[in-house]
Structure formats: structure tokens, C-alpha cells
Amino acid sequence: MFHVKHCARDIIAGLVGELGVFVEPSRLDACAALADWLAPAAGKLGLTQFDTGVDLAANLIGPALYLLPHIGDESRSLAEIGPGSGALGLSIAMLRSDLGVDLLDRRKRVCDFLDITARRFGIANCRIVCVDMRDVPADGPKYDLIVARAVAPAEQLFGYLSDVLSAKGRIAVLQTESQSAADRELCHLAHEATNLPELWLDIYQKSSGAGTVT
């Protein structure tokens, strides 16, 4: 039996194709280069357990790609909370250069690393914000989409984020279990499988209406 050896680009391009999202080939190349560089670099700082571009592409960038169909042309801003290695937010910023992407983390060493990475790859639409979510002012920036990967229980997460969503903003959570939105201003829009077993993408929208779509 022959085993096919995949590279980071194969994984990224394959998932983008399955999702039916058009991405310029040059951006796929750049995203693969990001994965190959990011894995060992972030690993040295303990920001990821994946030490090869292939593994990082499959486990961190791969699930992020499922956000792409949910980022409409009208979306202008996205924030990732607790970005860690930055694989999710940096790859989205790279693939959607028209989107303003903020990566928010309270740890200075993480922010410094993310800033170096964004500069290294020329990701001009990505901004690194060193802040604790509990200290984000309600009158600060409003985001069309806020993304987190199970950094806190849903109720706590929604409490932090509802004030920084735009009028019809959405929260996207990558998590192992779907959690209902306890915040009355949020309704559950989607519960979708990703390329990783038992990791789901849940989308919640800021709305005065009620209802759940699965």
C-alpha cells in the first residue's frame, strides 16, 4: 500500500475546496508558508504542541477555515480571543485581506510573538492588541465577528463579548460540545462539524429575536 504524503498546502487547499470558498492560489501558498514557519517557532514558546506545518495546518488552521463561509462581504472586522500561536487569526487575515483582524491576548510575550509573525509575513490587516477581555471597555471597538476556541465556558465568554459586538455581530466558538446561549441578546445560528472529530463550530448572533437553527 502506498501512503500519500501531504504538505500543509494540500491540507489547506483541500479544505478550502471542500467548503466551496475561492481563495487566490498565492494566498494558499502564503498560508502554507505561515504554517511551516509557525509550528516550530510557536512550539519553542510553548504556544502549540504541533511541531510541523502539516500538523498545525490540520489541527489549528483547518478548523479556522470553516469560518470562511460565515464571513460575508459585508463583514469588516474580526477579533480572535486568546489566539495562542495565532494560527487561526493570522491565517484568516492572510486569506481575507479585506478584513480587519484583531488578535487579543493579555500576555505580552504572546503579543510580541504574534506581532513579529504578522510583520514577518506582511499581514498588514492584522493588529495585535495586548489586553485582558475583562478590561475591554464597552465603548471600545465593535466587531462583526468574534472568534474563540473554547477559552472559557460559554456563559462567561458571552458575558465578556456581547458589549463589543456590532449591532448584528456574531460569536463563533470552536468547542467539543455545543452550548446554548444564556445571554438573551444572542441566538444560536449554526452547529457544524469541522475536519477534526468532536470539534464543532458554533455560531451565535446578536439579535433581539429568539430561535435556534442547527
N, C-alpha and C positions, 0 to 999 in steps of 0.2 A: 504494500500500500504506500502511495506517495503522499507526503504531507506538504500542503501548500504553506509557504512561509509568507505571512502577511507583514506589511510595514504599516506605520502609523497612517500614511496617506490612504492606503487601501481601506482601512477601517473607517476613517473619516468620510472619504468619498462614497463608500458603500452605504453608510447610514444616511448621508445627505440624499443619495439617490433613492433609497427606500422611502424617505419622507417626502419625496417629490419637491424638494426645495432647490432652486437654481442658485449655485454659487460659482463664481468665476474660478476656473482651474488654478489661476495664480494664487488665489486666496486659500485654496485647498493645500497647495504646496507650502504656503507660509504657515498655515495652521499645523501641518505635519512637522515642519521645522521647529515650531514652537514646542510641540510635544517631545521631540527628540532632545531638545536642549533643556526643557523644563524638568523632565523626570530626574536626571542626576543632580541638577542644580538645586531643586527644591528638596530632594532627598537628603542632601548634605545638611540642610537646616531642620530636618525632621518634619517637613511640611507635607510629605507624601511618602507612602510606603511603596510606590511603584517606581522602579529604578530604570525602566526602559520606556522609550517613546511609545512602543506598541501597547504596553500595559496601561500607560497613562491615557493614551487615546481611547482605549476600550472602556476603562473604568471611570474616568473623570470627564474627558471631552465628549465621549459617546453619549452619556445621558443628557449633557447640556444641549446637544443638537436637537433633542426633542422639543426644546423651547422655540426653535426657529419658526415652525408653522403658527405659533401663537403670538409672534411679534409682527403685528400688522404694519403696513406702510405708514399708518398714522402715528405709530409709536415713535417717540423721540428720545425717551430716557429709560435707562435700566440701571438698577442697583443690585449688586450681589452683597449679601451679608455674610461675614465670616468666610472670605474667599480661600483661606489656606494657601495652597500652591498657586492659586489664581487660574488654574486650568479652565474652569468654567467661564468666568467672566472675560478673561483675556481672549479665549477662542471666539466667544460670541462677538466681542468688539472687533476682532480681526475679520470675521465673516460678514458682519454688518457694520461697515464703516460709516454708514449714515446715522448710526445710533450712538447717542452719548451714553457711555457706560461708566458708572462709579463703582469702585471696589471699596467696601467699608470694613475696616478692621481696627480693633483697639490696640493691637500690638505693633509697636514702632518697627521692630525688626522685620515683621511680615510686610508692613507697608513699604519699608525701604527696599526689600527684595522685589516686591511687585512693581515698584517704580522703576527699578533698574531693568526688569524684564520688559516692561512696556516700552521703555526708551530703546532697549536693545533691538526690539523688533519693529520699532517705528509705529506703535499703535497710538496714533495721535488722538483718537476719540475716546481714550480710556483715562480716567482720572482716579488717583489713589487718595482715599480720604481716611485719615487716622482718627477714628472716633469710636466711642462706645455707643451702641444703639440706645442705651438708656439716657444718653446725653444729647441725642439729636433733637434740636428744637422743633416744635410744632410749626413754626413759621419759616422753617428752612426749605430746602429744595423738595419739590414734589415729583415723584417718579411714576411713569406709566406702567412699569413692571418691576417688581422687587422679587429677587430670587434668593433662596436659601436651601442648603442641603442639610436638613434635619439638625440645625444648630440649637434648637430649643423646642420644647413642647408647643404644639400648635397654639393653644390659648395664650401662652406667654409671647410667642412670636407675633401673633396678630395684634396683641396689645401694643407692642413696640412699633409696629409698622403702619397701622391704619392711618396715623396722622401724617405720614409722609407719602401717602399715595395721592396721585392726581384724582380728579373728580370721578373718573371711571377706571381708576387704576386696578391692577391685578397683582396678586401674590402667587408666585409659583414655588412649590415646595417639592423637593426630591426626598422621598422618605420610604421607609419599608412598610408603613401602614397608613392608610387614608384616615385623616382625622377631620371631623366635622368642624365647620367654622362656628366658634362660640360667639364671635363678635356679630351683632345683629346687622352691622353695615356690610357684611361680607356674605356672598352666596357661593356655593361650590359649583364650579362650571364643568370641570373635567377631572377624570381619574384614568390615567393612561399608563400602560406598561412601557418600560424602556428596554434597551438592549441588555440590561442586567437583570437576571432573575430576582424577583422580590423587591426590586427598586421601582417605585412608581412616581409619576409626575402628577401632582395635583394642582389645579388652577382655581384660585378664588378671586372673585371680582368684587370691588367696592360698589355697592348698589343698595338702594333703598328697598328694592324688591326682594321677595323671598323665592326660594326654589332651589332644586338641586338637579344637575344634569350629570349623568355618569356615562 
